């Protein structure tokens, strides 16, 4: 459950695949299959996307955007070793493109290889040509969090927010780190800030509800859990919220 927000942000980087490393020329067979694969990927049809990317790779095996797209399709199908291999090829063929480094780090989060994730998130965030350093810094913070290094996680999240104060995942993860450190007032403040920017973020309302429970503010906790049910009635957070609401009656 804790991986969902980052991975929705990260694995959900489809637009970032569409131009990275592509040659500027009239569409050829590789380009046609690549574009068709991207279309399938956006539709959630990962198998068809993978088939198209494999055809594109045969036509143009050293195109980094095709390798990165293959990696993403494999990752979404949970074929992690294959995804890793193609991300590494994309990084190699693109001469260390930071977007591919960031995406590989996100794969390592899926694989729970926290230290490997940190290596590539640092490479991406430290590259002055990377347009979204807050994404990589938030990923690094999450890797530290999973290792139990909550203070290091806080440092990374704060740096992410210094780059982009409106980046909701960093604000939310900051709340998680404060909650883990029993700094509940600061956790509530961070969750409220995240929800102020993304009021329909169900997981944020759920975590805010937990923080209110910790403070024994039962009415506010019930309000937060009820909001989860309204926003995402079929989610795992809704199921858990129902249980807490029963206890609060």
N, C-alpha and C positions, 0 to 999 in steps of 0.2 A: 504493500500500500504506500509506503513512504517513497518508493521510487517513482510513483505515477506522475507527479507534477514535473519533475525534471525531464523524465523520459517523454512526456507529452510535448514538452518544449523542445526536447532535443531530437526525438525520433521522428518527429514531426518537423524536420528541417528540409522538407522536400523542395521548397523553392530554392534553397541554397545549392541544390544539386544541378539546377537547370542550366547554369552557365559556366560553372567553374571549370576552366581548362579546355573548353570546347573551341575547336578551330573555327576561324571566321571564313566560311566558304559556303557555297550552295549545298543544300542537303544532299547527302549521299545515302547509301543503304544503311550504314551504321547510324547516321543521324535520324533517319526515319524510324528505325527500330528503337533507338534511344528515346525519342520523343513519345513514341507509342507506349514504351515501358513506363515513362514518367506519368502518363495519363492513367495507366492501370494502377500505378502506385498510389496516386492521389485518390483513386476510387476505392482503395483498400483491397484490390485484387492482386495480391502479392505473387501468386503463382504465375499468372499471365505476365505480370511485370518482369519477373525473373526470366521467363522464356524469351521475352523481347530483348532484355539486356544481354543475355547469353549470345543471341544472334548478333547483336551489335558488337559484342566483344570479339567475335570471330572476324568481323569485318575490320575492326580497328582496335586491336588488343592493347595498345599503349595510350589510349585516351583516358586521362585521369577521371573525367566526369563519368565515363561509362563504368570504370572500376569502382568509383564511389557509389554509383547507383546500384551496381551489383551487390556491393557490401550492404547497402541499406535494405535491399530486398531480402537478402539472406538473414540480416539481423531481425527484420520483422517476422520472418518465418522461423526465428529462433535457431537458425543454423549458424551458431556463433563462430566455430573455427573457420568456416568458409567466409563469413563476414570479415573476420580479422584479416585473413589473407588478402582480400580485395581492398580493404582500407589501406593496408600497408603498401600495396601496389599503387593505389591512388596517390598516397603520400610521396612515394618514390618518383612516379612519373610526373607529378606536378611540382617537383623540387620543393617539397615540404610545405605545401599549401596548408595554412592553419585551420581552414574549415574541415579538412579531412582529419587533421589531428584531433580537433574537437569531437568529431563524430566517432573516431576510434576510441577516444576516452569514454564517450557515452556508451559504446559497446562494452567496454571494460566494466562500467557500472552494472550493466546487465549480467555480466559474468562474475560479478562480485570480486573482481581483481582490483581492489582499491588502490594499491600502490601504482600499478600500471596506469590506471586512470589518472592519477595525480601527475605522472610524468607527462602525459600528453595534454592534459588540461593546462599545465604550466607552459608547455611549449606554445600552445595556441594563444593563451592570454598574454604571453610575453611578446608576441609578434605584433609589431606596430601596424602591420597591414591587415590584421584581423578586425573586421568591422563590428564584432559583437563580443568584446572581451568579458562583458558581464555574464554571458552564458557560460564561458569556460570557467570563470572564477566561481560561479555558483556550483558548477559541477565539481570543482575542486573542493569546495566547502562540504558538499554532500559526501564526497569520498572520505574526507576527514571525519565527518559525523559518523559514518558507518564504521570507522575504525575506533570510535569512542573518543576522538580528539576534538572535544566540543569547543575548546577555546580556539584551536586552529580553524575550526569551521566558522566560528564567529568572525575571525579576522578576514577570511576569504569572502564571506557574505557582505561584510561591511565594505570591503574593497569593490565588490561587484556593484554595490549601491552607490559608491562614490563615482563609478563610471556611468551608471544609469539609475538614478533614484526612482524611476518609474517601473523598474523591472520587478514584476510581481513575484516570480519564483524566488528571487533572492530575499525579498521582504518576508515571504512565507517561511522559507527555510531558516531565516534569522529567528523567527518565532519558535520553530522547532528546537533550535539550539538553546535558546533561553529556557524553554520548557524543560529540556533535559538537564539543565544546570540549576533547576528549581528557582529560576528568576522569573516567577510567574507573572509579575506585574509587567515586566518587559516583554514577555511572550505575548500577553494580551495586547499590548501596545503595537507590537509588530503585526500580529494577526489582523487587528483592526485597520492598520494602515494598508495591508494587502487587500483587505475586503473593500476598503474605500476606493481602491483602484479597480477591483474586480468583484463587484458585489454578488455575482452569481457563481462564485467559486465555491463549490460545495465542500470540498476538502478543507478549505479555510474555515468555513463555519463549523465543521466538525471539530477541528483542532481548537478553535476558540471555545467551543462548548466544553471540551476537556479541561481547558485552562480555567474556565469559570467554575467547573466542578472542584478543581483543586483549591480554589479560593472560597469554596462553599457558597458561591452565589448561584443558588439553585434555579431561581427564576430566569436569570440570564442564560444559564446553561440550557435550560429547557427551550428557550427561545432560539438558541443557536441550533440545537438538534432538530427542532421543528423546521427550521429553514433548510436544513439538509434534506429532509423528507420532501419538502416542496420543490427543491431544485433538482434533486437526483434520486427520485423514489426507488429506482431499481439498482442503485449502487450498493457496494459493500459498506460505504459510510452510512447509508440510510439504514441498512440492517443493524449496524452497531448503534446508530442513533435511536432506533426504536427500543433497543434493549435498555439504553440509559433513560429514555423517557418513561419506561415502565417503572424503573427504580425511583424516579423522581416524583411519581404520583403519590 
